[in-house]
Amino acid sequence: MLSAIDVYNGNNQRIPNRNLNFKGANIPNVKISNSIVESGASYLNQYVNSLYLQNQIINFSSLKNLRIPNLEIVYNRGVRGETLSASRNTRFLPIIKKYGVDTVIDLRSSDYTKNFKDKCENNGLKYFHIPIDKAQVSDREILDKLPEFFELIKQGKFYIACAQGLHRTDIALAIYYVFNPNEKVPLVMSGHTEKHITEMADINRRLNSLYRAMTPEDKERLEWPANYDKEFVRKKHILKTYSESR
């Protein structure tokens, strides 16, 4: 029985059986030869461990140990931090891939370069660019990319960053929470917080300009229910209150 086997991770730490969940996992058929049967315990330990790592969302502890500036966990699905496009940070691209990141979400606008897209893809990472700032990027450019952006955050395994992983990253995640009717959990706006005071002016400026620019077609694409305009206002208030209460 699988439950009778002790499974260990790469650090030789035992993975409790209760944490192993293979529901929905893509488990290939395996032919076990006589030689494998003879060393069955060792084989099964390695095989089950590989499945665990394959289906694990993301290795947050290893990512945090990399000491990437401003790195924080987002919704237990991905991480935010300083852009990895800087020469001092590109070395992290294959490492974050190893630790479970699948997609890099680049929020930079005028400081965006196609060269970084190529570097991400050369390291096996998907790349998605959605320029975000408090006022200069057109609302239409942002609105057109929101459905795909929301889906990437929902899927997880992402690394989202502006230049420093602070202010524009806050704005992007605020947009995700406030404009997404399917997201109920607010996030702390850590980039705009100083001395435990959250400055929401820049965030609200962009939230409000996007709201004013929305068309009925945009609301349909984002699956807004009929009464979501009131929820939009309520979520903005919750976002500020939640950030200041942490």
KEFIVEX-228764 format. One line per field, with one value per residue: chain; residue number from 1; x, y, z of N, C-alpha, C, O in turn. Coordinates in pm, whole numbers, plus 50000, padded with zeros to 5 digits. Layout:
unit = [A; ...]
pos = [NUM; ...]
n.c1 = [X; ...]
n.c2 = [Y; ...]
n.c3 = [Z; ...]
ca.c1 = [X; ...]
ca.c2 = [Y; ...]
ca.c3 = [Z; ...]
c.c1 = [X; ...]
c.c2 = [Y; ...]
c.c3 = [Z; ...]
o.c1 = [X; ...]
o.c2 = [Y; ...]
o.c3 = [Z; ...]
***
This chain:
unit = [A; A; A; A; A; A; A; A; A; A; A; A; A; A; A; A; A; A; A; A; A; A; A; A; A; A; A; A; A; A; A; A; A; A; A; A; A; A; A; A; A; A; A; A; A; A; A; A; A; A; A; A; A; A; A; A; A; A; A; A; A; A; A; A; A; A; A; A; A; A; A; A; A; A; A; A; A; A; A; A; A; A; A; A; A; A; A; A; A; A; A; A; A; A; A; A; A; A; A; A; A; A; A; A; A; A; A; A; A; A; A; A; A; A; A; A; A; A; A; A; A; A; A; A; A; A; A; A; A; A; A; A; A; A; A; A; A; A; A; A; A; A; A; A; A; A; A; A; A; A; A; A; A; A; A; A; A; A; A; A; A; A; A; A; A; A; A; A; A; A; A; A; A; A; A; A; A; A; A; A; A; A; A; A; A; A; A; A; A; A; A; A; A; A; A; A; A; A; A; A; A; A; A; A; A; A; A; A; A; A; A; A; A; A; A; A; A; A; A; A; A; A; A; A; A; A; A; A; A; A; A; A; A; A; A; A; A; A; A; A; A; A; A; A; A; A]
pos = [1; 2; 3; 4; 5; 6; 7; 8; 9; 10; 11; 12; 13; 14; 15; 16; 17; 18; 19; 20; 21; 22; 23; 24; 25; 26; 27; 28; 29; 30; 31; 32; 33; 34; 35; 36; 37; 38; 39; 40; 41; 42; 43; 44; 45; 46; 47; 48; 49; 50; 51; 52; 53; 54; 55; 56; 57; 58; 59; 60; 61; 62; 63; 64; 65; 66; 67; 68; 69; 70; 71; 72; 73; 74; 75; 76; 77; 78; 79; 80; 81; 82; 83; 84; 85; 86; 87; 88; 89; 90; 91; 92; 93; 94; 95; 96; 97; 98; 99; 100; 101; 102; 103; 104; 105; 106; 107; 108; 109; 110; 111; 112; 113; 114; 115; 116; 117; 118; 119; 120; 121; 122; 123; 124; 125; 126; 127; 128; 129; 130; 131; 132; 133; 134; 135; 136; 137; 138; 139; 140; 141; 142; 143; 144; 145; 146; 147; 148; 149; 150; 151; 152; 153; 154; 155; 156; 157; 158; 159; 160; 161; 162; 163; 164; 165; 166; 167; 168; 169; 170; 171; 172; 173; 174; 175; 176; 177; 178; 179; 180; 181; 182; 183; 184; 185; 186; 187; 188; 189; 190; 191; 192; 193; 194; 195; 196; 197; 198; 199; 200; 201; 202; 203; 204; 205; 206; 207; 208; 209; 210; 211; 212; 213; 214; 215; 216; 217; 218; 219; 220; 221; 222; 223; 224; 225; 226; 227; 228; 229; 230; 231; 232; 233; 234; 235; 236; 237; 238; 239; 240; 241; 242; 243; 244; 245; 246]
n.c1 = [50084; 50046; 50030; 50182; 50439; 50728; 50803; 51052; 51187; 51410; 51588; 51617; 51410; 51126; 50820; 50506; 50249; 49989; 49997; 50024; 49871; 49727; 49515; 49379; 49630; 49866; 49951; 50174; 50166; 50347; 50590; 50702; 50992; 51156; 51395; 51341; 51139; 51285; 51426; 51222; 51127; 51306; 51278; 51002; 50993; 51145; 50991; 50733; 50807; 50889; 50646; 50517; 50672; 50626; 50356; 50337; 50263; 50444; 50780; 50810; 50976; 51238; 51260; 51246; 51481; 51662; 51700; 51608; 51545; 51270; 51098; 50795; 50525; 50238; 49905; 49950; 50006; 50192; 50477; 50598; 50836; 51157; 51241; 51373; 51523; 51745; 52102; 52228; 52039; 51949; 52057; 51894; 51681; 51683; 51679; 51444; 51268; 51332; 51236; 50964; 50830; 50645; 50568; 50662; 50552; 50561; 50558; 50656; 50678; 50779; 51036; 51057; 51196; 51245; 51444; 51446; 51223; 51308; 51514; 51372; 51214; 51415; 51498; 51299; 51068; 50740; 50632; 50473; 50354; 50227; 50186; 50198; 50118; 50073; 49942; 50034; 50035; 49798; 49455; 49306; 49496; 49567; 49318; 49252; 49423; 49356; 49184; 49355; 49563; 49434; 49374; 49628; 49718; 49531; 49596; 49846; 50194; 50361; 50585; 50572; 50648; 50753; 50987; 51115; 50952; 50757; 50575; 50429; 50372; 50204; 49985; 49906; 49825; 49623; 49441; 49381; 49247; 49030; 48895; 48830; 48568; 48568; 48758; 48800; 48967; 49157; 49479; 49774; 49901; 50204; 50408; 50330; 50329; 50438; 50579; 50364; 50147; 49928; 49947; 49710; 49653; 49775; 49717; 49435; 49389; 49455; 49279; 49032; 49047; 49057; 48809; 48635; 48695; 48596; 48399; 48072; 48135; 48387; 48319; 48169; 48358; 48517; 48346; 48165; 47904; 47562; 47534; 47787; 47917; 47871; 48004; 48263; 48328; 48308; 48509; 48739; 48747; 48775; 49027; 49203; 49149; 49219; 49494; 49596; 49547; 49720]
n.c2 = [49880; 50226; 50408; 50305; 50363; 50545; 50866; 51077; 51407; 51610; 51704; 51503; 51493; 51371; 51333; 51377; 51128; 51216; 51454; 51399; 51426; 51302; 51344; 51406; 51419; 51378; 51082; 50866; 50543; 50275; 50028; 49773; 49609; 49292; 49353; 49601; 49541; 49403; 49606; 49756; 49933; 50148; 50238; 50306; 50504; 50709; 50748; 50825; 51052; 51213; 51257; 51402; 51639; 51718; 51786; 51976; 52311; 52543; 52600; 52768; 52817; 52764; 52955; 53191; 53173; 53250; 53516; 53727; 54066; 54220; 54002; 53832; 53616; 53552; 53510; 53244; 53119; 53217; 53437; 53768; 54024; 54191; 54291; 54042; 54105; 54263; 54268; 54160; 53986; 53803; 53553; 53416; 53315; 53040; 52913; 52984; 52861; 52594; 52575; 52580; 52792; 52891; 53100; 53428; 53742; 54049; 54380; 54619; 54932; 55180; 55103; 54852; 54572; 54380; 54196; 54075; 53912; 53718; 53601; 53487; 53294; 53137; 53008; 52833; 52946; 53082; 53395; 53695; 54012; 54295; 54620; 54837; 55123; 55423; 55619; 55680; 55474; 55366; 55323; 55151; 54975; 54829; 54721; 54550; 54340; 54226; 53988; 53768; 53816; 53785; 53513; 53398; 53464; 53322; 53058; 53026; 52960; 53173; 53453; 53773; 54104; 54448; 54706; 54730; 54563; 54669; 54936; 54948; 54681; 54650; 54801; 54645; 54405; 54504; 54578; 54323; 54209; 54391; 54420; 54167; 53956; 53703; 53679; 53679; 53741; 53992; 54160; 54265; 54584; 54614; 54760; 55026; 55093; 55256; 55288; 55152; 55273; 55290; 55425; 55506; 55662; 55666; 55406; 55404; 55600; 55474; 55254; 55385; 55521; 55312; 55197; 55399; 55388; 55149; 54940; 54803; 54563; 54504; 54453; 54228; 54048; 54023; 53899; 54032; 54047; 54173; 54350; 54437; 54684; 54820; 54647; 54687; 54939; 54874; 54682; 54835; 54987; 54783; 54688; 54896; 54910; 54652; 54643; 54835; 54723; 54519]
n.c3 = [50000; 49926; 50132; 50331; 50289; 50359; 50254; 50124; 50092; 49883; 50073; 50249; 50429; 50591; 50421; 50532; 50507; 50498; 50363; 50102; 49800; 49532; 49369; 49062; 48952; 48689; 48631; 48495; 48324; 48464; 48415; 48610; 48654; 48734; 48861; 48964; 49140; 49331; 49450; 49551; 49759; 49758; 49493; 49479; 49669; 49547; 49319; 49410; 49548; 49334; 49208; 49404; 49405; 49144; 49143; 49334; 49424; 49439; 49541; 49801; 50027; 49940; 49738; 49889; 50026; 49837; 49856; 49696; 49632; 49799; 49781; 49812; 49911; 49713; 49744; 49807; 49572; 49397; 49357; 49434; 49352; 49307; 48972; 48754; 48544; 48560; 48538; 48762; 48852; 48659; 48676; 48843; 48698; 48583; 48827; 48966; 48799; 48848; 49108; 49080; 48951; 48671; 48504; 48416; 48503; 48373; 48466; 48387; 48211; 48036; 48089; 47997; 47819; 47526; 47529; 47779; 47772; 47589; 47738; 47950; 47815; 47704; 47926; 47978; 48078; 48073; 47941; 48021; 47941; 48087; 48094; 48370; 48555; 48755; 48606; 48339; 48138; 47896; 47979; 47822; 47711; 47935; 48020; 47806; 47847; 48087; 48123; 48055; 48232; 48482; 48468; 48472; 48731; 48876; 48801; 48917; 49016; 48939; 48883; 48966; 48878; 48892; 48842; 49099; 49236; 49397; 49404; 49147; 49133; 49352; 49253; 49032; 49159; 49317; 49120; 49024; 49249; 49298; 49052; 48980; 48999; 49102; 49293; 49635; 49844; 49991; 49943; 50119; 50055; 50017; 49896; 49900; 50161; 50444; 50759; 50865; 50748; 50484; 50169; 49955; 49736; 49472; 49391; 49397; 49206; 48964; 48973; 48962; 48716; 48535; 48584; 48494; 48225; 48138; 47926; 47844; 47718; 47824; 48091; 48056; 47956; 48181; 48343; 48512; 48744; 48752; 48967; 49033; 49035; 49275; 49440; 49355; 49465; 49735; 49762; 49716; 49948; 50138; 50067; 50141; 50417; 50500; 50435; 50610; 50853; 50900]
ca.c1 = [50000; 50123; 50028; 50277; 50574; 50780; 50853; 51143; 51218; 51550; 51669; 51606; 51308; 51010; 50697; 50395; 50158; 49863; 50015; 50033; 49741; 49749; 49391; 49394; 49767; 49890; 50042; 50191; 50175; 50485; 50615; 50800; 51065; 51196; 51501; 51279; 51068; 51383; 51461; 51094; 51111; 51385; 51217; 50875; 51021; 51186; 50882; 50629; 50864; 50887; 50508; 50490; 50735; 50562; 50224; 50348; 50239; 50567; 50867; 50826; 51088; 51362; 51261; 51276; 51622; 51744; 51721; 51571; 51487; 51126; 51022; 50686; 50429; 50112; 49791; 49999; 50007; 50308; 50556; 50631; 50971; 51228; 51253; 51489; 51586; 51873; 52214; 52258; 51930; 51912; 52103; 51787; 51577; 51673; 51657; 51301; 51204; 51356; 51156; 50822; 50772; 50622; 50540; 50707; 50461; 50642; 50469; 50726; 50624; 50885; 51162; 51042; 51281; 51216; 51554; 51411; 51130; 51389; 51587; 51276; 51177; 51533; 51509; 51180; 50962; 50646; 50649; 50354; 50380; 50114; 50244; 50116; 50168; 49963; 49866; 50083; 49990; 49657; 49362; 49264; 49601; 49558; 49190; 49254; 49505; 49314; 49138; 49469; 49634; 49358; 49387; 49763; 49722; 49450; 49669; 49959; 50329; 50406; 50672; 50522; 50741; 50785; 51132; 51155; 50855; 50689; 50457; 50350; 50324; 50086; 49875; 49860; 49753; 49499; 49352; 49335; 49149; 48911; 48822; 48800; 48455; 48589; 48860; 48738; 49067; 49243; 49621; 49838; 49975; 50330; 50493; 50283; 50316; 50552; 50546; 50232; 50043; 49916; 49912; 49628; 49617; 49817; 49643; 49296; 49388; 49450; 49154; 48920; 49057; 49017; 48664; 48570; 48721; 48535; 48281; 47993; 48207; 48491; 48255; 48128; 48479; 48566; 48238; 48104; 47759; 47489; 47548; 47927; 47965; 47873; 48109; 48388; 48350; 48327; 48640; 48842; 48750; 48830; 49169; 49272; 49133; 49295; 49635; 49635; 49525; 49819]
ca.c2 = [50000; 50349; 50479; 50243; 50397; 50674; 50940; 51180; 51507; 51619; 51732; 51386; 51517; 51287; 51399; 51302; 51068; 51291; 51568; 51354; 51429; 51280; 51358; 51486; 51418; 51307; 50976; 50778; 50400; 50235; 49885; 49744; 49486; 49214; 49423; 49710; 49480; 49369; 49729; 49828; 50043; 50261; 50286; 50372; 50628; 50808; 50774; 50902; 51183; 51291; 51298; 51508; 51762; 51755; 51841; 52082; 52439; 52619; 52581; 52902; 52829; 52772; 53085; 53295; 53160; 53312; 53656; 53824; 54183; 54243; 53882; 53795; 53520; 53611; 53418; 53106; 53066; 53268; 53532; 53899; 54065; 54278; 54233; 53957; 54144; 54328; 54175; 54091; 53895; 53706; 53420; 53349; 53263; 52894; 52865; 52994; 52754; 52471; 52578; 52570; 52904; 52863; 53220; 53559; 53850; 54171; 54495; 54741; 55000; 55241; 55034; 54715; 54536; 54249; 54108; 53998; 53809; 53611; 53533; 53403; 53181; 53052; 52931; 52749; 53019; 53160; 53538; 53776; 54153; 54386; 54741; 54896; 55235; 55494; 55710; 55704; 55369; 55385; 55230; 55050; 54874; 54743; 54649; 54445; 54227; 54179; 53849; 53676; 53843; 53722; 53369; 53360; 53471; 53210; 52933; 53019; 52933; 53294; 53552; 53901; 54209; 54569; 54723; 54696; 54472; 54743; 55020; 54902; 54547; 54676; 54846; 54531; 54311; 54571; 54562; 54184; 54187; 54476; 54402; 54026; 53918; 53569; 53682; 53730; 53767; 54107; 54149; 54382; 54664; 54633; 54860; 55161; 55101; 55306; 55310; 55091; 55356; 55259; 55539; 55446; 55760; 55621; 55284; 55441; 55676; 55381; 55177; 55470; 55551; 55189; 55181; 55496; 55351; 55020; 54932; 54683; 54445; 54474; 54393; 54093; 53965; 53999; 53825; 54111; 54033; 54299; 54440; 54442; 54821; 54848; 54564; 54755; 55042; 54806; 54616; 54938; 55021; 54666; 54681; 54993; 54870; 54530; 54674; 54911; 54646; 54412]
ca.c3 = [50000; 49917; 50260; 50424; 50246; 50400; 50138; 50168; 49990; 49848; 50191; 50334; 50530; 50565; 50381; 50593; 50409; 50488; 50275; 49964; 49736; 49390; 49297; 48942; 48903; 48563; 48669; 48380; 48351; 48492; 48414; 48713; 48622; 48851; 48933; 49040; 49252; 49432; 49522; 49543; 49855; 49710; 49370; 49505; 49741; 49449; 49225; 49478; 49575; 49210; 49187; 49501; 49358; 49018; 49167; 49433; 49359; 49424; 49657; 49856; 50120; 49862; 49671; 49987; 50061; 49733; 49898; 49593; 49700; 49806; 49747; 49902; 49859; 49667; 49742; 49814; 49436; 49327; 49434; 49378; 49390; 49214; 48839; 48733; 48417; 48588; 48518; 48887; 48886; 48555; 48718; 48918; 48611; 48584; 48964; 49000; 48722; 48923; 49230; 49053; 48877; 48529; 48426; 48463; 48467; 48371; 48476; 48350; 48094; 47956; 48118; 47945; 47706; 47466; 47563; 47899; 47725; 47530; 47846; 48021; 47731; 47690; 48050; 47992; 48148; 47994; 47967; 47994; 47966; 48102; 48153; 48476; 48635; 48819; 48520; 48204; 48046; 47865; 48043; 47725; 47699; 48053; 48020; 47706; 47893; 48218; 48131; 48058; 48358; 48590; 48455; 48514; 48877; 48923; 48779; 49008; 48967; 48869; 48945; 48916; 48919; 48818; 48857; 49235; 49296; 49503; 49380; 49034; 49166; 49434; 49168; 48954; 49245; 49357; 49005; 49023; 49356; 49290; 48926; 48958; 49085; 49157; 49400; 49757; 49948; 49961; 49971; 50176; 49959; 50090; 49831; 49933; 50306; 50520; 50899; 50887; 50687; 50342; 50085; 49849; 49633; 49339; 49361; 49365; 49081; 48854; 48982; 48918; 48573; 48465; 48599; 48405; 48086; 48106; 47841; 47875; 47670; 47924; 48208; 48019; 47947; 48317; 48410; 48619; 48761; 48734; 49082; 49076; 49049; 49419; 49497; 49320; 49567; 49863; 49760; 49733; 50091; 50207; 50036; 50225; 50557; 50521; 50432; 50728; 50975; 50911]
c.c1 = [50088; 50134; 50129; 50420; 50613; 50843; 50937; 51169; 51368; 51642; 51663; 51511; 51184; 50889; 50581; 50299; 50033; 49875; 50023; 49895; 49761; 49622; 49412; 49535; 49778; 49995; 50055; 50191; 50322; 50494; 50728; 50864; 51102; 51303; 51445; 51205; 51164; 51426; 51338; 51082; 51184; 51322; 51089; 50894; 51058; 51070; 50773; 50679; 50861; 50746; 50470; 50546; 50668; 50431; 50222; 50331; 50370; 50648; 50900; 50950; 51221; 51372; 51299; 51423; 51715; 51776; 51703; 51505; 51336; 51041; 50920; 50593; 50299; 50005; 49832; 49997; 50132; 50383; 50570; 50771; 51030; 51240; 51381; 51560; 51722; 51985; 52248; 52155; 51898; 51957; 51996; 51683; 51571; 51643; 51510; 51221; 51216; 51265; 51007; 50757; 50761; 50617; 50598; 50610; 50536; 50549; 50534; 50668; 50736; 51020; 51158; 51139; 51245; 51324; 51521; 51314; 51208; 51463; 51495; 51245; 51293; 51556; 51383; 51065; 50870; 50661; 50520; 50382; 50249; 50166; 50147; 50190; 50048; 49884; 49908; 50036; 49840; 49571; 49322; 49368; 49596; 49432; 49191; 49330; 49457; 49264; 49254; 49549; 49565; 49374; 49524; 49777; 49644; 49526; 49786; 50091; 50384; 50507; 50632; 50611; 50731; 50936; 51179; 51062; 50775; 50563; 50371; 50296; 50202; 49965; 49818; 49779; 49624; 49396; 49295; 49226; 49019; 48828; 48782; 48688; 48473; 48693; 48802; 48839; 49156; 49388; 49672; 49918; 50108; 50419; 50456; 50271; 50447; 50505; 50402; 50117; 50043; 49868; 49841; 49601; 49652; 49740; 49501; 49286; 49376; 49322; 49038; 48926; 49020; 48867; 48590; 48585; 48652; 48412; 48197; 48062; 48318; 48431; 48211; 48248; 48534; 48460; 48180; 47955; 47693; 47514; 47692; 47982; 47970; 47983; 48247; 48423; 48381; 48466; 48753; 48857; 48812; 48981; 49250; 49267; 49218; 49444; 49680; 49621; 49631; 49939]
c.c2 = [50124; 50418; 50423; 50282; 50535; 50742; 51055; 51278; 51513; 51649; 51620; 51409; 51437; 51371; 51319; 51252; 51151; 51411; 51529; 51345; 51418; 51288; 51451; 51487; 51337; 51200; 50877; 50632; 50362; 50082; 49856; 49609; 49413; 49285; 49537; 49656; 49450; 49491; 49820; 49946; 50167; 50323; 50365; 50502; 50739; 50847; 50861; 51041; 51271; 51340; 51412; 51641; 51811; 51829; 51947; 52215; 52512; 52603; 52717; 52916; 52841; 52905; 53196; 53291; 53221; 53458; 53754; 53942; 54189; 54121; 53850; 53695; 53591; 53501; 53271; 53038; 53105; 53364; 53663; 53934; 54159; 54210; 54150; 53991; 54210; 54224; 54098; 53984; 53789; 53564; 53343; 53283; 53110; 52838; 52873; 52892; 52622; 52462; 52593; 52685; 52867; 52989; 53344; 53663; 53981; 54292; 54624; 54801; 55058; 55172; 54888; 54693; 54397; 54148; 54019; 53886; 53690; 53532; 53440; 53277; 53086; 52966; 52850; 52814; 53088; 53307; 53611; 53919; 54229; 54512; 54806; 55015; 55311; 55581; 55712; 55600; 55386; 55280; 55117; 54939; 54776; 54658; 54532; 54321; 54168; 54034; 53749; 53693; 53773; 53569; 53321; 53364; 53354; 53078; 52916; 52992; 53053; 53372; 53685; 54014; 54332; 54586; 54677; 54593; 54538; 54812; 54972; 54760; 54557; 54710; 54729; 54434; 54372; 54561; 54421; 54162; 54264; 54448; 54257; 53981; 53782; 53565; 53751; 53776; 53886; 54079; 54277; 54454; 54704; 54740; 55002; 55182; 55148; 55338; 55267; 55177; 55328; 55382; 55486; 55539; 55712; 55496; 55319; 55521; 55582; 55297; 55258; 55500; 55429; 55169; 55274; 55456; 55221; 55035; 54813; 54555; 54404; 54403; 54251; 53999; 53931; 53932; 53901; 54081; 54171; 54398; 54466; 54584; 54861; 54768; 54623; 54858; 54978; 54742; 54718; 54975; 54906; 54660; 54775; 54951; 54749; 54559; 54746; 54833; 54539; 54457]
c.c3 = [50000; 50051; 50358; 50393; 50296; 50279; 50188; 50054; 49967; 49964; 50293; 50452; 50493; 50529; 50441; 50488; 50390; 50394; 50128; 49903; 49587; 49309; 49178; 48885; 48774; 48589; 48552; 48422; 48368; 48489; 48512; 48684; 48750; 48932; 49017; 49160; 49367; 49513; 49528; 49635; 49808; 49587; 49397; 49581; 49644; 49358; 49288; 49510; 49451; 49179; 49281; 49451; 49230; 49041; 49276; 49361; 49333; 49552; 49717; 49944; 50046; 49788; 49768; 50028; 49956; 49765; 49782; 49662; 49687; 49769; 49855; 49831; 49823; 49659; 49756; 49678; 49360; 49416; 49358; 49424; 49288; 49078; 48828; 48603; 48439; 48580; 48645; 48921; 48782; 48590; 48793; 48828; 48607; 48723; 49001; 48920; 48796; 49045; 49204; 48980; 48729; 48443; 48494; 48411; 48484; 48364; 48429; 48222; 48009; 47977; 48074; 47828; 47656; 47501; 47683; 47863; 47669; 47638; 47924; 47941; 47710; 47814; 48080; 48065; 48048; 48034; 47929; 48034; 47973; 48170; 48252; 48535; 48689; 48722; 48372; 48101; 48020; 47934; 47948; 47711; 47816; 48048; 47923; 47753; 48025; 48220; 48139; 48187; 48475; 48587; 48502; 48666; 48936; 48912; 48875; 48938; 48889; 48953; 48885; 48968; 48829; 48832; 48995; 49301; 49406; 49451; 49264; 49057; 49257; 49347; 49088; 49038; 49300; 49244; 49002; 49127; 49331; 49164; 48900; 49051; 49151; 49268; 49523; 49861; 49910; 49996; 50034; 50067; 50021; 50027; 49867; 50084; 50369; 50661; 50928; 50836; 50537; 50266; 49961; 49732; 49492; 49296; 49319; 49236; 48962; 48856; 48927; 48769; 48489; 48469; 48503; 48258; 48044; 48018; 47888; 47831; 47766; 48045; 48178; 48013; 48085; 48404; 48530; 48627; 48758; 48846; 49123; 49089; 49197; 49487; 49469; 49427; 49702; 49871; 49774; 49880; 50171; 50187; 50126; 50372; 50590; 50526; 50559; 50857; 50999; 50993]
o.c1 = [50192; 50236; 50158; 50512; 50538; 50926; 50900; 51171; 51444; 51762; 51700; 51529; 51143; 50858; 50561; 50269; 49977; 49773; 50028; 49811; 49806; 49618; 49459; 49559; 49706; 50115; 49957; 50213; 50409; 50414; 50839; 50798; 51082; 51304; 51495; 51205; 51130; 51458; 51347; 51032; 51131; 51312; 51071; 50821; 51009; 51052; 50727; 50604; 50833; 50728; 50401; 50478; 50654; 50398; 50116; 50379; 50404; 50591; 51005; 51020; 51307; 51481; 51375; 51482; 51833; 51867; 51777; 51415; 51280; 50926; 50952; 50586; 50254; 50015; 49755; 49989; 50175; 50357; 50556; 50820; 50963; 51249; 51484; 51647; 51805; 51965; 52292; 52179; 51825; 51901; 52004; 51604; 51464; 51589; 51456; 51118; 51119; 51222; 50931; 50638; 50856; 50654; 50584; 50587; 50570; 50471; 50470; 50616; 50785; 51108; 51247; 51162; 51218; 51299; 51563; 51322; 51177; 51472; 51533; 51250; 51272; 51625; 51362; 50973; 50916; 50699; 50465; 50427; 50170; 50189; 50030; 50310; 49934; 49769; 49824; 50001; 49764; 49609; 49306; 49332; 49618; 49437; 49136; 49306; 49513; 49299; 49251; 49597; 49631; 49388; 49535; 49841; 49686; 49519; 49821; 50100; 50447; 50514; 50653; 50646; 50705; 51007; 51271; 51092; 50728; 50455; 50250; 50190; 50107; 49857; 49696; 49675; 49528; 49277; 49175; 49123; 48911; 48705; 48707; 48710; 48402; 48715; 48760; 48801; 49223; 49418; 49619; 49994; 50123; 50499; 50543; 50209; 50552; 50404; 50329; 50002; 50146; 49762; 49904; 49533; 49568; 49703; 49452; 49186; 49298; 49262; 48955; 48823; 48957; 48805; 48493; 48499; 48651; 48333; 48246; 48050; 48342; 48487; 48215; 48242; 48590; 48482; 48151; 47885; 47761; 47515; 47718; 48087; 48064; 48047; 48338; 48537; 48470; 48532; 48854; 48969; 48892; 49054; 49353; 49368; 49282; 49514; 49790; 49678; 49634; 50033]
o.c2 = [50128; 50481; 50487; 50238; 50631; 50682; 51123; 51241; 51433; 51624; 51638; 51353; 51435; 51468; 51204; 51322; 51157; 51463; 51615; 51266; 51512; 51246; 51564; 51550; 51238; 51224; 50812; 50600; 50410; 50014; 49909; 49506; 49465; 49279; 49566; 49715; 49469; 49480; 49942; 50051; 50278; 50445; 50476; 50598; 50851; 50965; 50958; 51139; 51390; 51451; 51506; 51743; 51932; 51923; 52003; 52232; 52540; 52593; 52775; 53016; 52920; 52962; 53286; 53394; 53242; 53516; 53852; 53922; 54168; 54136; 53843; 53691; 53679; 53410; 53182; 52916; 53034; 53373; 53668; 53880; 54201; 54088; 54185; 53917; 54213; 54107; 53983; 53899; 53694; 53467; 53221; 53201; 53054; 52728; 52780; 52843; 52546; 52353; 52616; 52677; 52817; 52987; 53361; 53674; 54020; 54306; 54729; 54730; 54991; 55181; 54810; 54783; 54307; 54027; 53904; 53777; 53574; 53410; 53328; 53166; 52965; 52864; 52804; 52746; 53147; 53338; 53591; 53947; 54229; 54512; 54827; 55009; 55268; 55615; 55741; 55636; 55417; 55163; 55003; 54822; 54656; 54537; 54426; 54211; 54069; 53962; 53655; 53595; 53710; 53505; 53216; 53276; 53295; 52995; 52804; 53000; 53035; 53359; 53708; 54018; 54322; 54485; 54595; 54542; 54471; 54753; 54956; 54724; 54481; 54655; 54714; 54386; 54300; 54539; 54402; 54101; 54207; 54452; 54230; 53968; 53748; 53460; 53867; 53843; 53881; 53985; 54386; 54391; 54815; 54803; 55090; 55279; 55087; 55406; 55332; 55157; 55340; 55436; 55429; 55501; 55717; 55483; 55270; 55512; 55606; 55272; 55205; 55503; 55442; 55130; 55234; 55487; 55188; 55128; 54729; 54451; 54286; 54305; 54164; 53885; 53824; 53910; 53843; 54089; 54273; 54519; 54511; 54602; 54929; 54816; 54610; 54863; 55023; 54748; 54688; 54992; 54929; 54629; 54736; 54955; 54743; 54505; 54722; 54871; 54476; 54379]
o.c3 = [50066; 50081; 50459; 50461; 50279; 50210; 50283; 49937; 50021; 49955; 50410; 50560; 50378; 50598; 50403; 50391; 50280; 50349; 50040; 49947; 49522; 49193; 49194; 48782; 48755; 48571; 48515; 48538; 48296; 48553; 48498; 48688; 48860; 49055; 49125; 49268; 49484; 49631; 49514; 49594; 49816; 49575; 49345; 49560; 49656; 49325; 49228; 49501; 49461; 49130; 49242; 49454; 49210; 48969; 49306; 49249; 49218; 49661; 49688; 49936; 50085; 49777; 49732; 50061; 49983; 49707; 49772; 49743; 49579; 49729; 49974; 49709; 49896; 49577; 49719; 49668; 49269; 49536; 49236; 49523; 49194; 49070; 48885; 48557; 48348; 48611; 48637; 49007; 48812; 48540; 48806; 48876; 48626; 48736; 49060; 48967; 48804; 49081; 49298; 48948; 48669; 48326; 48615; 48290; 48596; 48270; 48431; 48136; 47919; 47892; 48110; 47748; 47735; 47503; 47689; 47920; 47700; 47629; 47959; 47994; 47700; 47808; 48193; 48109; 47950; 48147; 47821; 48145; 47879; 48291; 48221; 48561; 48671; 48752; 48287; 47989; 48112; 47945; 47990; 47700; 47800; 48071; 47953; 47704; 48071; 48313; 48219; 48244; 48557; 48691; 48564; 48725; 49035; 49003; 48910; 48815; 48784; 49075; 48766; 49086; 48709; 48835; 49006; 49409; 49498; 49454; 49280; 49008; 49241; 49366; 49077; 48994; 49326; 49270; 48979; 49097; 49342; 49169; 48806; 49171; 49246; 49330; 49517; 49957; 49806; 50069; 50008; 49994; 50072; 50097; 49866; 50128; 50350; 50680; 51002; 50875; 50470; 50294; 49872; 49637; 49403; 49180; 49217; 49165; 48870; 48751; 48853; 48702; 48384; 48370; 48438; 48176; 47925; 48032; 47964; 47896; 47788; 48094; 48265; 48058; 48105; 48524; 48634; 48526; 48762; 48822; 49234; 49151; 49239; 49581; 49551; 49473; 49774; 49975; 49839; 49929; 50261; 50281; 50180; 50443; 50695; 50611; 50609; 50960; 51105; 51013]
***
